Amino acid sequence: MLMNTAISLDINSFREAERGAENLRISVPEFCSMAIQAFVKNNESEITKQLDDFYSTHKAKIGEDILQAQYDLLGDEDW
């Protein structure tokens, strides 16, 4: 599944991305996508640790309206 998003880069970072993309003969958006994927993969355990730390001290609560919408989507099904 593809999703579009906007990312702001300073001019030096953009120029580095242009050079990297040119060397790989791919577009700048493809290069940036690859860079983000590599960053997330290489930092996945740290990201997970930070999320775990955050949610260990903050309660995750689903709003009543969202909870009701989820129940409504289920309908009356036999389990």
C-alpha positions as CSV (number, residue, x, y, z in Angstrom):
1,M,0.0,0.0,0.0
2,L,1.3,3.4,-0.9
3,M,0.8,6.5,1.1
4,N,1.8,10.1,0.2
5,T,3.3,12.5,2.8
6,A,5.3,15.7,2.7
7,I,8.7,16.0,4.3
8,S,10.6,19.3,4.7
9,L,14.3,19.1,4.2
10,D,16.9,21.8,4.6
11,I,18.7,22.6,1.3
12,N,21.9,20.7,2.2
13,S,19.9,17.5,2.9
14,F,18.0,17.9,-0.3
15,R,21.1,18.3,-2.3
16,E,22.6,15.2,-0.7
17,A,19.4,13.3,-1.5
18,E,19.6,14.6,-5.1
19,R,23.2,13.3,-5.4
20,G,22.4,10.0,-3.8
21,A,19.4,9.5,-6.1
22,E,21.5,10.5,-9.2
23,N,24.2,7.9,-8.2
24,L,21.5,5.2,-7.9
25,R,19.6,6.4,-10.9
26,I,16.4,6.7,-9.0
27,S,14.1,9.6,-8.2
28,V,14.6,11.8,-5.2
29,P,11.3,10.6,-3.6
30,E,12.4,6.9,-4.1
31,F,15.8,7.8,-2.5
32,C,14.1,9.5,0.5
33,S,11.8,6.5,0.9
34,M,14.7,4.1,0.9
35,A,16.5,6.3,3.4
36,I,13.5,6.4,5.8
37,Q,13.0,2.7,5.5
38,A,16.7,2.1,6.4
39,F,16.5,4.5,9.3
40,V,13.4,2.8,10.7
41,K,14.9,-0.6,10.3
42,N,18.2,0.3,11.9
43,N,16.4,2.1,14.8
44,E,13.4,-0.2,15.3
45,S,14.4,-1.5,18.7
46,E,15.0,2.0,20.0
47,I,11.7,3.3,18.6
48,T,9.9,0.3,20.2
49,K,11.7,1.0,23.5
50,Q,10.7,4.7,23.4
51,L,7.1,3.8,22.7
52,D,7.1,1.1,25.5
53,D,8.6,3.7,27.9
54,F,5.9,6.3,26.9
55,Y,3.0,3.9,27.2
56,S,4.2,2.5,30.5
57,T,3.5,5.9,32.1
58,H,0.6,7.1,29.9
59,K,-2.7,5.4,29.6
60,A,-3.8,4.7,26.0
61,K,-7.5,5.4,25.9
62,I,-9.8,5.1,23.0
63,G,-12.5,7.8,22.8
64,E,-16.1,6.6,23.4
65,D,-17.1,7.7,19.9
66,I,-14.4,5.6,18.3
67,L,-15.2,2.7,20.5
68,Q,-18.9,2.9,19.6
69,A,-18.1,3.2,15.9
70,Q,-16.0,0.0,16.2
71,Y,-18.9,-1.8,17.9
72,D,-21.3,-0.5,15.2
73,L,-19.1,-1.9,12.5
74,L,-19.2,-5.4,14.0
75,G,-22.9,-5.6,13.9
76,D,-24.8,-8.6,15.4
77,E,-22.6,-11.6,14.6
78,D,-22.5,-15.0,16.3
79,W,-19.2,-15.8,17.7
